[in-house]
Amino acid sequence: MMQCSPYPNTIADLAIRQDANKVIDKKSGLAQFLAMPNTAHHTMAETMAPTAIGGRLRLIREAFGLSKSEISDMLEIERSHWSRFEGGQRAIPYDKASRLVDRFGVSLDFIILGRISGMEFDTVEKLRRAGLDA
């Protein structure tokens, strides 16, 4: 079983930790999960893939008309770090993702899962103009 640090610093760590205390009833929950069509598993894996998350980070940056340098300065990180987040080569730490949520009105659900529900209409429209397919 994969162990997470006691102080998670990426959104992926938080997602793993969030289900750590859940108990799956072998007869119902696990059997239902295994019986699900493979396309559902692939879709979720593709949605949460580092490159997909990076694409959504790029979309946020472009929707708000920022350069890589400007968003790096706003997050107080080196430009190379942002480039790695956006390129899907490095997971964005939760504190940096939280700044994006606070500053731009996007949700963590959007950053990680690509879900737009619950976000303000204006924010979704900016994302659509920048190329969001939803």
The first five atom37 places (N, CA, C, CB, O) and aatype in JSON, in Angstrom:
{
  "aatype": [12, 12, 5, 4, 15, 14, 18, 14, 2, 16, 9, 0, 3, 10, 0, 9, 1, 5, 3, 0, 2, 11, 19, 9, 3, 11, 11, 15, 7, 10, 0, 5, 13, 10, 0, 12, 14, 2, 16, 0, 8, 8, 16, 12, 0, 6, 16, 12, 0, 14, 16, 0, 9, 7, 7, 1, 10, 1, 10, 9, 1, 6, 0, 13, 7, 10, 15, 11, 15, 6, 9, 15, 3, 12, 10, 6, 9, 6, 1, 15, 8, 17, 15, 1, 13, 6, 7, 7, 5, 1, 0, 9, 14, 18, 3, 11, 0, 15, 1, 10, 19, 3, 1, 13, 7, 19, 15, 10, 3, 13, 9, 9, 10, 7, 1, 9, 15, 7, 12, 6, 13, 3, 16, 19, 6, 11, 10, 1, 1, 0, 7, 10, 3, 0],
  "atom_mask": [
    [1, 1, 1, 1, 1],
    [1, 1, 1, 1, 1],
    [1, 1, 1, 1, 1],
    [1, 1, 1, 1, 1],
    [1, 1, 1, 1, 1],
    [1, 1, 1, 1, 1],
    [1, 1, 1, 1, 1],
    [1, 1, 1, 1, 1],
    [1, 1, 1, 1, 1],
    [1, 1, 1, 1, 1],
    [1, 1, 1, 1, 1],
    [1, 1, 1, 1, 1],
    [1, 1, 1, 1, 1],
    [1, 1, 1, 1, 1],
    [1, 1, 1, 1, 1],
    [1, 1, 1, 1, 1],
    [1, 1, 1, 1, 1],
    [1, 1, 1, 1, 1],
    [1, 1, 1, 1, 1],
    [1, 1, 1, 1, 1],
    [1, 1, 1, 1, 1],
    [1, 1, 1, 1, 1],
    [1, 1, 1, 1, 1],
    [1, 1, 1, 1, 1],
    [1, 1, 1, 1, 1],
    [1, 1, 1, 1, 1],
    [1, 1, 1, 1, 1],
    [1, 1, 1, 1, 1],
    [1, 1, 1, 0, 1],
    [1, 1, 1, 1, 1],
    [1, 1, 1, 1, 1],
    [1, 1, 1, 1, 1],
    [1, 1, 1, 1, 1],
    [1, 1, 1, 1, 1],
    [1, 1, 1, 1, 1],
    [1, 1, 1, 1, 1],
    [1, 1, 1, 1, 1],
    [1, 1, 1, 1, 1],
    [1, 1, 1, 1, 1],
    [1, 1, 1, 1, 1],
    [1, 1, 1, 1, 1],
    [1, 1, 1, 1, 1],
    [1, 1, 1, 1, 1],
    [1, 1, 1, 1, 1],
    [1, 1, 1, 1, 1],
    [1, 1, 1, 1, 1],
    [1, 1, 1, 1, 1],
    [1, 1, 1, 1, 1],
    [1, 1, 1, 1, 1],
    [1, 1, 1, 1, 1],
    [1, 1, 1, 1, 1],
    [1, 1, 1, 1, 1],
    [1, 1, 1, 1, 1],
    [1, 1, 1, 0, 1],
    [1, 1, 1, 0, 1],
    [1, 1, 1, 1, 1],
    [1, 1, 1, 1, 1],
    [1, 1, 1, 1, 1],
    [1, 1, 1, 1, 1],
    [1, 1, 1, 1, 1],
    [1, 1, 1, 1, 1],
    [1, 1, 1, 1, 1],
    [1, 1, 1, 1, 1],
    [1, 1, 1, 1, 1],
    [1, 1, 1, 0, 1],
    [1, 1, 1, 1, 1],
    [1, 1, 1, 1, 1],
    [1, 1, 1, 1, 1],
    [1, 1, 1, 1, 1],
    [1, 1, 1, 1, 1],
    [1, 1, 1, 1, 1],
    [1, 1, 1, 1, 1],
    [1, 1, 1, 1, 1],
    [1, 1, 1, 1, 1],
    [1, 1, 1, 1, 1],
    [1, 1, 1, 1, 1],
    [1, 1, 1, 1, 1],
    [1, 1, 1, 1, 1],
    [1, 1, 1, 1, 1],
    [1, 1, 1, 1, 1],
    [1, 1, 1, 1, 1],
    [1, 1, 1, 1, 1],
    [1, 1, 1, 1, 1],
    [1, 1, 1, 1, 1],
    [1, 1, 1, 1, 1],
    [1, 1, 1, 1, 1],
    [1, 1, 1, 0, 1],
    [1, 1, 1, 0, 1],
    [1, 1, 1, 1, 1],
    [1, 1, 1, 1, 1],
    [1, 1, 1, 1, 1],
    [1, 1, 1, 1, 1],
    [1, 1, 1, 1, 1],
    [1, 1, 1, 1, 1],
    [1, 1, 1, 1, 1],
    [1, 1, 1, 1, 1],
    [1, 1, 1, 1, 1],
    [1, 1, 1, 1, 1],
    [1, 1, 1, 1, 1],
    [1, 1, 1, 1, 1],
    [1, 1, 1, 1, 1],
    [1, 1, 1, 1, 1],
    [1, 1, 1, 1, 1],
    [1, 1, 1, 1, 1],
    [1, 1, 1, 0, 1],
    [1, 1, 1, 1, 1],
    [1, 1, 1, 1, 1],
    [1, 1, 1, 1, 1],
    [1, 1, 1, 1, 1],
    [1, 1, 1, 1, 1],
    [1, 1, 1, 1, 1],
    [1, 1, 1, 1, 1],
    [1, 1, 1, 1, 1],
    [1, 1, 1, 0, 1],
    [1, 1, 1, 1, 1],
    [1, 1, 1, 1, 1],
    [1, 1, 1, 1, 1],
    [1, 1, 1, 0, 1],
    [1, 1, 1, 1, 1],
    [1, 1, 1, 1, 1],
    [1, 1, 1, 1, 1],
    [1, 1, 1, 1, 1],
    [1, 1, 1, 1, 1],
    [1, 1, 1, 1, 1],
    [1, 1, 1, 1, 1],
    [1, 1, 1, 1, 1],
    [1, 1, 1, 1, 1],
    [1, 1, 1, 1, 1],
    [1, 1, 1, 1, 1],
    [1, 1, 1, 1, 1],
    [1, 1, 1, 0, 1],
    [1, 1, 1, 1, 1],
    [1, 1, 1, 1, 1],
    [1, 1, 1, 1, 1]
  ],
  "atom_positions": [
    [[0.84, -1.18, 0.0], [0.0, 0.0, 0.0], [0.88, 1.24, 0.0], [-0.95, 0.0, 1.21], [1.88, 1.29, 0.72]],
    [[0.51, 2.23, -0.8], [1.29, 3.44, -0.94], [1.15, 4.3, 0.31], [0.86, 4.22, -2.19], [0.03, 4.52, 0.78]],
    [[2.25, 4.77, 0.85], [2.23, 5.63, 2.01], [2.45, 7.07, 1.58], [3.3, 5.19, 3.03], [3.28, 7.35, 0.72]],
    [[1.72, 7.97, 2.18], [1.88, 9.39, 1.91], [2.61, 10.01, 3.08], [0.5, 10.09, 1.68], [2.57, 9.49, 4.2]],
    [[3.26, 11.11, 2.82], [3.92, 11.81, 3.91], [2.85, 12.35, 4.85], [4.83, 12.95, 3.37], [1.72, 12.59, 4.42]],
    [[3.17, 12.55, 6.13], [2.17, 13.09, 7.05], [1.82, 14.54, 6.72], [2.67, 12.99, 8.48], [0.81, 15.06, 7.19]],
    [[2.64, 15.19, 5.93], [2.4, 16.57, 5.52], [2.39, 16.63, 4.0], [3.48, 17.52, 6.1], [3.4, 16.95, 3.38]],
    [[1.25, 16.33, 3.4], [1.19, 16.28, 1.94], [1.43, 17.67, 1.35], [-0.18, 15.74, 1.47], [1.0, 18.67, 1.9]],
    [[2.14, 17.71, 0.22], [2.4, 19.01, -0.39], [1.91, 19.08, -1.82], [3.87, 19.32, -0.35], [2.14, 20.07, -2.51]],
    [[1.24, 18.04, -2.29], [0.66, 18.11, -3.62], [-0.79, 17.68, -3.54], [1.45, 17.21, -4.61], [-1.21, 17.0, -2.61]],
    [[-1.54, 18.09, -4.53], [-2.95, 17.75, -4.58], [-3.11, 16.24, -4.68], [-3.64, 18.45, -5.76], [-4.05, 15.68, -4.12]],
    [[-2.21, 15.58, -5.4], [-2.28, 14.12, -5.52], [-2.15, 13.47, -4.15], [-1.18, 13.6, -6.48], [-2.87, 12.52, -3.85]],
    [[-1.24, 13.97, -3.31], [-1.1, 13.43, -1.96], [-2.4, 13.57, -1.18], [0.05, 14.13, -1.21], [-2.81, 12.65, -0.47]],
    [[-3.04, 14.72, -1.31], [-4.3, 14.94, -0.6], [-5.38, 13.99, -1.08], [-4.77, 16.38, -0.77], [-6.14, 13.46, -0.28]],
    [[-5.45, 13.76, -2.38], [-6.46, 12.85, -2.92], [-6.24, 11.44, -2.41], [-6.43, 12.87, -4.46], [-7.2, 10.74, -2.09]],
    [[-4.99, 11.02, -2.33], [-4.69, 9.69, -1.82], [-5.05, 9.61, -0.34], [-3.19, 9.34, -2.04], [-5.64, 8.62, 0.1]],
    [[-4.7, 10.63, 0.42], [-4.97, 10.63, 1.86], [-6.46, 10.69, 2.16], [-4.26, 11.8, 2.53], [-6.91, 10.14, 3.17]],
    [[-7.22, 11.32, 1.32], [-8.64, 11.51, 1.58], [-9.38, 10.19, 1.69], [-9.26, 12.36, 0.5], [-10.34, 10.1, 2.45]],
    [[-8.97, 9.16, 0.95], [-9.64, 7.87, 0.99], [-8.95, 6.86, 1.89], [-9.74, 7.33, -0.39], [-9.35, 5.7, 1.92]],
    [[-7.95, 7.27, 2.62], [-7.17, 6.33, 3.41], [-7.99, 5.67, 4.52], [-5.98, 7.03, 4.02], [-7.71, 4.53, 4.89]],
    [[-8.99, 6.36, 5.05], [-9.76, 5.81, 6.15], [-11.04, 5.12, 5.73], [-10.08, 6.89, 7.12], [-11.78, 4.64, 6.58]],
    [[-11.32, 5.07, 4.45], [-12.53, 4.41, 3.97], [-12.33, 2.9, 3.97], [-12.89, 4.91, 2.56], [-11.26, 2.39, 3.66]],
    [[-13.39, 2.2, 4.31], [-13.37, 0.74, 4.29], [-14.28, 0.3, 3.14], [-13.84, 0.13, 5.67], [-15.42, 0.75, 3.05]],
    [[-13.78, -0.55, 2.29], [-14.57, -1.04, 1.16], [-15.09, -2.42, 1.52], [-13.73, -1.07, -0.16], [-14.32, -3.33, 1.82]],
    [[-16.39, -2.56, 1.47], [-17.01, -3.86, 1.69], [-16.7, -4.71, 0.47], [-18.56, -3.74, 1.94], [-17.11, -4.37, -0.64]],
    [[-15.99, -5.79, 0.65], [-15.54, -6.62, -0.47], [-16.69, -7.12, -1.33], [-14.75, -7.79, 0.05], [-16.54, -7.24, -2.55]],
    [[-17.82, -7.41, -0.72], [-18.93, -7.98, -1.48], [-19.66, -6.92, -2.31], [-19.91, -8.66, -0.54], [-20.2, -7.23, -3.38]],
    [[-19.69, -5.68, -1.84], [-20.47, -4.69, -2.59], [-19.56, -3.67, -3.29], [-21.43, -3.95, -1.65], [-19.53, -3.62, -4.52]],
    [[-18.83, -2.87, -2.54], [-18.05, -1.79, -3.12], [-16.98, -2.23, -4.1], [0.0, 0.0, 0.0], [-16.91, -1.71, -5.21]],
    [[-16.15, -3.18, -3.71], [-15.07, -3.62, -4.57], [-15.62, -4.35, -5.8], [-14.11, -4.53, -3.8], [-15.14, -4.16, -6.92]],
    [[-16.62, -5.19, -5.59], [-17.21, -5.91, -6.71], [-17.83, -4.95, -7.72], [-18.26, -6.91, -6.22], [-17.7, -5.14, -8.93]],
    [[-18.51, -3.91, -7.23], [-19.1, -2.92, -8.12], [-18.02, -2.15, -8.87], [-19.99, -1.96, -7.33], [-18.15, -1.88, -10.06]],
    [[-16.96, -1.81, -8.16], [-15.87, -1.07, -8.79], [-15.24, -1.91, -9.91], [-14.8, -0.69, -7.75], [-14.99, -1.4, -11.01]],
    [[-14.98, -3.18, -9.63], [-14.35, -4.04, -10.63], [-15.27, -4.33, -11.8], [-13.91, -5.33, -9.99], [-14.81, -4.62, -12.91]],
    [[-16.58, -4.27, -11.56], [-17.54, -4.54, -12.63], [-17.78, -3.34, -13.54], [-18.86, -4.99, -12.03], [-18.41, -3.46, -14.59]],
    [[-17.26, -2.18, -13.14], [-17.45, -0.98, -13.96], [-16.73, -1.14, -15.3], [-16.94, 0.27, -13.22], [-15.68, -1.78, -15.37]],
    [[-17.28, -0.56, -16.36], [-16.62, -0.64, -17.66], [-15.24, 0.0, -17.62], [-17.47, 0.02, -18.75], [-15.03, 0.99, -16.92]],
    [[-14.32, -0.57, -18.36], [-12.95, -0.04, -18.39], [-12.88, 1.4, -18.84], [-12.1, -0.87, -19.3], [-11.98, 2.13, -18.43]],
    [[-13.8, 1.84, -19.67], [-13.76, 3.22, -20.16], [-13.86, 4.21, -19.01], [-14.89, 3.47, -21.16], [-13.25, 5.28, -19.07]],
    [[-14.62, 3.88, -17.96], [-14.73, 4.79, -16.82], [-13.37, 4.94, -16.14], [-15.78, 4.28, -15.83], [-13.0, 6.04, -15.74]],
    [[-12.64, 3.83, -16.0], [-11.34, 3.9, -15.36], [-10.37, 4.73, -16.2], [-10.77, 2.49, -15.13], [-9.63, 5.56, -15.68]],
    [[-10.39, 4.5, -17.5], [-9.48, 5.23, -18.38], [-9.83, 6.71, -18.41], [-9.52, 4.66, -19.79], [-8.93, 7.56, -18.43]],
    [[-11.1, 7.02, -18.41], [-11.51, 8.42, -18.45], [-11.01, 9.16, -17.23], [-13.03, 8.53, -18.56], [-10.46, 10.25, -17.35]],
    [[-11.19, 8.58, -16.04], [-10.74, 9.24, -14.82], [-9.22, 9.35, -14.82], [-11.22, 8.47, -13.57], [-8.67, 10.4, -14.45]],
    [[-8.54, 8.3, -15.23], [-7.07, 8.33, -15.27], [-6.59, 9.39, -16.25], [-6.51, 6.95, -15.65], [-5.62, 10.1, -15.98]],
    [[-7.25, 9.48, -17.38], [-6.86, 10.49, -18.38], [-7.13, 11.9, -17.87], [-7.61, 10.25, -19.71], [-6.34, 12.81, -18.1]],
    [[-8.26, 12.07, -17.17], [-8.63, 13.38, -16.64], [-7.65, 13.85, -15.59], [-10.03, 13.33, -16.06], [-7.35, 15.04, -15.5]],
    [[-7.15, 12.92, -14.79], [-6.22, 13.27, -13.71], [-4.76, 13.14, -14.11], [-6.49, 12.42, -12.51], [-3.87, 13.32, -13.28]],
    [[-4.5, 12.82, -15.36], [-3.12, 12.68, -15.83], [-2.39, 14.02, -15.68], [-3.08, 12.2, -17.29], [-3.0, 15.07, -15.88]],
    [[-1.12, 13.98, -15.35], [-0.35, 15.23, -15.19], [-0.44, 16.15, -16.41], [1.09, 14.91, -14.91], [-0.49, 17.37, -16.26]],
    [[-0.45, 15.57, -17.6], [-0.53, 16.42, -18.79], [-1.9, 17.09, -18.9], [-0.25, 15.6, -20.05], [-1.99, 18.23, -19.37]],
    [[-2.96, 16.41, -18.48], [-4.3, 17.0, -18.5], [-4.41, 18.14, -17.48], [-5.38, 15.92, -18.22], [-4.96, 19.19, -17.77]],
    [[-3.87, 17.91, -16.29], [-3.87, 18.96, -15.27], [-3.04, 20.14, -15.76], [-3.31, 18.42, -13.92], [-3.44, 21.3, -15.59]],
    [[-1.89, 19.86, -16.35], [-1.05, 20.92, -16.9], [-1.78, 21.72, -17.97], [0.0, 0.0, 0.0], [-1.62, 22.94, -18.05]],
    [[-2.56, 21.04, -18.79], [-3.33, 21.74, -19.81], [-4.35, 22.69, -19.21], [0.0, 0.0, 0.0], [-4.58, 23.78, -19.73]],
    [[-4.97, 22.26, -18.1], [-5.93, 23.13, -17.43], [-5.23, 24.31, -16.77], [-6.73, 22.35, -16.4], [-5.78, 25.41, -16.71]],
    [[-4.03, 24.1, -16.27], [-3.25, 25.22, -15.7], [-2.91, 26.24, -16.79], [-1.96, 24.7, -15.03], [-3.0, 27.44, -16.57]],
    [[-2.53, 25.74, -17.97], [-2.25, 26.63, -19.1], [-3.5, 27.4, -19.48], [-1.73, 25.82, -20.32], [-3.44, 28.6, -19.75]],
    [[-4.64, 26.7, -19.48], [-5.91, 27.32, -19.83], [-6.25, 28.46, -18.84], [-7.03, 26.27, -19.84], [-6.69, 29.53, -19.26]],
    [[-6.04, 28.22, -17.57], [-6.27, 29.26, -16.55], [-5.39, 30.47, -16.84], [-5.99, 28.72, -15.11], [-5.86, 31.61, -16.86]],
    [[-4.12, 30.21, -17.07], [-3.17, 31.31, -17.33], [-3.61, 32.11, -18.55], [-1.75, 30.75, -17.55], [-3.65, 33.34, -18.51]],
    [[-3.94, 31.42, -19.63], [-4.33, 32.09, -20.86], [-5.68, 32.8, -20.72], [-4.38, 31.1, -22.01], [-5.87, 33.88, -21.28]],
    [[-6.62, 32.2, -19.99], [-7.95, 32.8, -19.82], [-7.87, 34.15, -19.13], [-8.85, 31.87, -19.02], [-8.69, 35.04, -19.38]],
    [[-6.9, 34.3, -18.27], [-6.75, 35.56, -17.54], [-5.65, 36.44, -18.13], [-6.46, 35.27, -16.08], [-5.25, 37.43, -17.52]],
    [[-5.17, 36.08, -19.32], [-4.25, 36.92, -20.06], [-2.89, 37.1, -19.43], [0.0, 0.0, 0.0], [-2.3, 38.18, -19.52]],
    [[-2.39, 36.07, -18.78], [-1.1, 36.16, -18.1], [-0.01, 35.42, -18.87], [-1.2, 35.62, -16.68], [-0.27, 34.4, -19.52]],
    [[1.18, 35.95, -18.78], [2.34, 35.23, -19.32], [2.82, 34.25, -18.25], [3.48, 36.23, -19.75], [2.38, 34.31, -17.1]],
    [[3.7, 33.36, -18.64], [4.28, 32.42, -17.67], [5.02, 33.17, -16.58], [5.23, 31.42, -18.36], [4.97, 32.79, -15.41]],
    [[5.7, 34.24, -16.95], [6.43, 35.05, -15.96], [5.48, 35.71, -14.98], [7.27, 36.11, -16.66], [5.74, 35.74, -13.78]],
    [[4.37, 36.24, -15.49], [3.42, 36.93, -14.61], [2.77, 35.98, -13.61], [2.35, 37.61, -15.44], [2.63, 36.31, -12.44]],
    [[2.37, 34.81, -14.08], [1.72, 33.87, -13.15], [2.75, 33.31, -12.17], [1.03, 32.72, -13.93], [2.42, 33.03, -11.01]],
    [[3.98, 33.13, -12.61], [5.05, 32.68, -11.71], [5.29, 33.7, -10.61], [6.35, 32.42, -12.49], [5.44, 33.35, -9.44]],
    [[5.32, 34.98, -10.99], [5.5, 36.04, -10.0], [4.33, 36.07, -9.01], [5.64, 37.39, -10.69], [4.54, 36.25, -7.81]],
    [[3.11, 35.91, -9.52], [1.93, 35.93, -8.67], [1.98, 34.79, -7.64], [0.67, 35.82, -9.53], [1.58, 34.96, -6.49]],
    [[2.47, 33.63, -8.07], [2.55, 32.46, -7.18], [3.84, 32.44, -6.37], [2.45, 31.18, -8.0], [4.03, 31.58, -5.5]],
    [[4.73, 33.41, -6.65], [6.03, 33.51, -5.98], [6.86, 32.24, -6.16], [5.83, 33.78, -4.49], [7.41, 31.68, -5.21]],
    [[6.93, 31.82, -7.42], [7.75, 30.66, -7.77], [8.62, 31.01, -8.97], [6.85, 29.41, -8.08], [8.4, 32.03, -9.63]],
    [[9.6, 30.17, -9.25], [10.44, 30.36, -10.42], [9.63, 30.0, -11.67], [11.73, 29.5, -10.33], [8.76, 29.14, -11.64]],
    [[9.94, 30.68, -12.76], [9.23, 30.43, -14.01], [9.38, 28.97, -14.44], [9.74, 31.37, -15.11], [8.45, 28.39, -14.99]],
    [[10.55, 28.39, -14.21], [10.76, 27.0, -14.61], [9.83, 26.05, -13.86], [12.23, 26.59, -14.37], [9.42, 25.02, -14.4]],
    [[9.48, 26.4, -12.62], [8.53, 25.56, -11.87], [7.16, 25.6, -12.52], [8.44, 26.01, -10.38], [6.52, 24.57, -12.71]],
    [[6.71, 26.82, -12.87], [5.4, 26.91, -13.53], [5.41, 26.14, -14.84], [5.02, 28.39, -13.78], [4.45, 25.44, -15.16]],
    [[6.49, 26.26, -15.59], [6.57, 25.55, -16.87], [6.45, 24.04, -16.67], [7.88, 25.87, -17.59], [5.84, 23.35, -17.48]],
    [[7.03, 23.54, -15.59], [6.92, 22.1, -15.3], [5.5, 21.72, -14.88], [7.9, 21.7, -14.19], [5.01, 20.66, -15.26]],
    [[4.83, 22.59, -14.11], [3.43, 22.32, -13.74], [2.58, 22.27, -15.0], [2.89, 23.41, -12.76], [1.81, 21.34, -15.22]],
    [[2.74, 23.3, -15.83], [1.93, 23.43, -17.04], [2.23, 22.32, -18.05], [2.17, 24.8, -17.68], [1.35, 21.9, -18.79]],
    [[3.46, 21.86, -18.07], [3.84, 20.79, -18.99], [3.53, 19.4, -18.48], [0.0, 0.0, 0.0], [3.75, 18.41, -19.18]],
    [[3.01, 19.32, -17.26], [2.65, 18.02, -16.68], [3.85, 17.23, -16.2], [0.0, 0.0, 0.0], [3.76, 16.01, -16.01]],
    [[4.97, 17.89, -16.01], [6.19, 17.2, -15.57], [6.35, 17.22, -14.06], [7.4, 17.83, -16.23], [7.2, 16.52, -13.51]],
    [[5.55, 18.04, -13.39], [5.65, 18.16, -11.94], [4.26, 18.48, -11.4], [6.69, 19.26, -11.53], [3.52, 19.28, -11.98]],
    [[3.9, 17.86, -10.28], [2.59, 18.13, -9.66], [2.61, 19.48, -8.99], [2.22, 17.02, -8.64], [3.59, 19.86, -8.34]],
    [[1.53, 20.22, -9.14], [1.44, 21.53, -8.51], [1.15, 21.34, -7.01], [0.33, 22.41, -9.19], [0.23, 20.61, -6.66]],
    [[1.91, 21.99, -6.14], [1.63, 21.88, -4.7], [0.28, 22.49, -4.36], [2.74, 22.58, -3.88], [-0.18, 23.43, -5.01]],
    [[-0.36, 21.94, -3.34], [-1.71, 22.4, -3.01], [-1.75, 23.87, -2.63], [-2.27, 21.57, -1.89], [-2.75, 24.53, -2.88]],
    [[-0.68, 24.4, -2.02], [-0.73, 25.81, -1.64], [-0.72, 26.71, -2.87], [0.45, 26.16, -0.73], [-1.33, 27.79, -2.86]],
    [[-0.04, 26.29, -3.92], [-0.03, 27.07, -5.18], [-1.38, 26.92, -5.89], [1.13, 26.6, -6.11], [-1.9, 27.9, -6.43]],
    [[-1.94, 25.73, -5.89], [-3.26, 25.52, -6.49], [-4.31, 26.33, -5.74], [-3.63, 24.01, -6.5], [-5.24, 26.87, -6.35]],
    [[-4.18, 26.41, -4.42], [-5.12, 27.19, -3.62], [-5.05, 28.67, -3.98], [-4.83, 27.0, -2.13], [-6.07, 29.36, -3.98]],
    [[-3.87, 29.16, -4.28], [-3.74, 30.56, -4.71], [-4.47, 30.79, -6.02], [-2.26, 30.94, -4.86], [-5.09, 31.83, -6.22]],
    [[-4.39, 29.81, -6.93], [-5.13, 29.93, -8.2], [-6.63, 29.97, -7.94], [-4.78, 28.75, -9.15], [-7.35, 30.76, -8.56]],
    [[-7.1, 29.14, -7.03], [-8.51, 29.1, -6.67], [-8.94, 30.46, -6.12], [-8.79, 27.98, -5.64], [-9.95, 31.02, -6.55]],
    [[-8.17, 30.99, -5.18], [-8.51, 32.28, -4.56], [-8.43, 33.44, -5.55], [-7.58, 32.55, -3.39], [-9.29, 34.32, -5.54]],
    [[-7.42, 33.44, -6.38], [-7.18, 34.58, -7.27], [-8.11, 34.59, -8.48], [-5.73, 34.55, -7.75], [-8.57, 35.66, -8.89]],
    [[-8.41, 33.42, -9.05], [-9.13, 33.37, -10.32], [-10.55, 32.79, -10.23], [-8.35, 32.57, -11.29], [-11.29, 32.83, -11.22]],
    [[-10.93, 32.25, -9.09], [-12.28, 31.72, -8.95], [-12.49, 30.37, -9.6], [0.0, 0.0, 0.0], [-13.63, 29.93, -9.78]],
    [[-11.41, 29.7, -9.97], [-11.54, 28.33, -10.46], [-11.66, 27.43, -9.24], [-10.32, 27.91, -11.37], [-11.45, 27.88, -8.11]],
    [[-11.99, 26.17, -9.44], [-12.1, 25.25, -8.31], [-11.0, 24.19, -8.41], [-13.5, 24.58, -8.28], [-10.43, 23.96, -9.47]],
    [[-10.73, 23.56, -7.28], [-9.79, 22.44, -7.3], [-10.35, 21.31, -8.15], [-9.5, 21.94, -5.86], [-9.6, 20.58, -8.79]],
    [[-11.68, 21.16, -8.16], [-12.31, 20.16, -9.03], [-11.96, 20.44, -10.49], [-13.85, 20.16, -8.84], [-11.73, 19.51, -11.26]],
    [[-11.92, 21.7, -10.87], [-11.55, 22.02, -12.24], [-10.08, 21.7, -12.49], [-11.83, 23.5, -12.55], [-9.74, 21.07, -13.5]],
    [[-9.21, 22.11, -11.6], [-7.78, 21.89, -11.8], [-7.47, 20.4, -11.89], [-6.97, 22.53, -10.64], [-6.74, 19.98, -12.79]],
    [[-8.01, 19.6, -10.99], [-7.67, 18.18, -10.92], [-8.55, 17.33, -11.83], [-7.79, 17.69, -9.51], [-8.04, 16.43, -12.51]],
    [[-9.85, 17.58, -11.86], [-10.77, 16.7, -12.57], [-11.37, 17.31, -13.84], [-11.88, 16.3, -11.66], [-12.01, 16.6, -14.62]],
    [[-11.18, 18.6, -14.04], [-11.73, 19.25, -15.21], [-13.21, 19.57, -15.1], [0.0, 0.0, 0.0], [-13.85, 19.87, -16.11]],
    [[-13.77, 19.51, -13.89], [-15.19, 19.78, -13.68], [-15.43, 21.29, -13.53], [-15.71, 19.03, -12.42], [-14.72, 21.97, -12.79]],
    [[-16.42, 21.8, -14.24], [-16.71, 23.23, -14.17], [-17.88, 23.56, -13.27], [-16.97, 23.75, -15.55], [-18.14, 24.73, -13.01]],
    [[-18.6, 22.56, -12.79], [-19.76, 22.83, -11.95], [-19.33, 23.56, -10.68], [-20.51, 21.51, -11.6], [-18.3, 23.26, -10.08]],
    [[-20.17, 24.52, -10.3], [-19.9, 25.27, -9.08], [-19.05, 26.52, -9.28], [0.0, 0.0, 0.0], [-18.93, 27.33, -8.37]],
    [[-18.48, 26.69, -10.47], [-17.69, 27.9, -10.71], [-18.59, 29.0, -11.24], [-16.54, 27.61, -11.71], [-19.63, 28.74, -11.84]],
    [[-18.18, 30.23, -11.02], [-18.93, 31.39, -11.51], [-19.02, 31.36, -13.03], [-18.27, 32.71, -11.04], [-18.09, 30.91, -13.71]],
    [[-20.13, 31.83, -13.56], [-20.36, 31.86, -15.0], [-19.25, 32.62, -15.73], [-21.71, 32.49, -15.3], [-18.75, 32.16, -16.75]],
    [[-18.87, 33.79, -15.2], [-17.84, 34.6, -15.85], [-16.5, 33.86, -15.95], [-17.64, 35.9, -15.08], [-15.8, 33.97, -16.96]],
    [[-16.16, 33.11, -14.91], [-14.91, 32.35, -14.92], [-14.97, 31.26, -15.99], [-14.64, 31.72, -13.53], [-14.01, 31.08, -16.74]],
    [[-16.08, 30.55, -16.06], [-16.23, 29.49, -17.06], [-16.18, 30.09, -18.46], [-17.57, 28.71, -16.84], [-15.58, 29.51, -19.36]],
    [[-16.81, 31.23, -18.65], [-16.79, 31.88, -19.97], [-15.37, 32.28, -20.37], [-17.69, 33.12, -19.96], [-14.99, 32.13, -21.53]],
    [[-14.58, 32.79, -19.42], [-13.18, 33.12, -19.72], [-12.42, 31.87, -20.14], [-12.49, 33.78, -18.5], [-11.63, 31.9, -21.08]],
    [[-12.65, 30.79, -19.44], [-11.98, 29.52, -19.76], [-12.42, 29.02, -21.14], [-12.29, 28.46, -18.69], [-11.6, 28.53, -21.91]],
    [[-13.69, 29.15, -21.44], [-14.19, 28.73, -22.78], [-13.56, 29.56, -23.89], [-15.74, 28.85, -22.84], [-13.16, 29.03, -24.93]],
    [[-13.48, 30.86, -23.68], [-12.85, 31.72, -24.7], [-11.39, 31.37, -24.9], [-12.98, 33.2, -24.31], [-10.83, 31.57, -25.97]],
    [[-10.76, 30.83, -23.84], [-9.36, 30.44, -23.93], [-9.17, 29.05, -24.54], [-8.73, 30.48, -22.55], [-8.05, 28.64, -24.82]],
    [[-10.31, 28.33, -24.74], [-10.21, 27.03, -25.4], [-10.78, 25.84, -24.66], [0.0, 0.0, 0.0], [-10.58, 24.71, -25.09]],
    [[-11.47, 26.06, -23.54], [-12.09, 24.96, -22.79], [-13.12, 24.27, -23.68], [-12.76, 25.48, -21.48], [-13.94, 24.93, -24.31]],
    [[-13.06, 22.94, -23.73], [-13.95, 22.14, -24.56], [-15.27, 21.78, -23.89], [-13.25, 20.89, -24.97], [-16.17, 21.27, -24.55]],
    [[-15.4, 22.04, -22.61], [-16.6, 21.59, -21.86], [-17.87, 22.25, -22.31], [-16.42, 21.83, -20.4], [-18.93, 21.96, -21.77]]
  ]
}
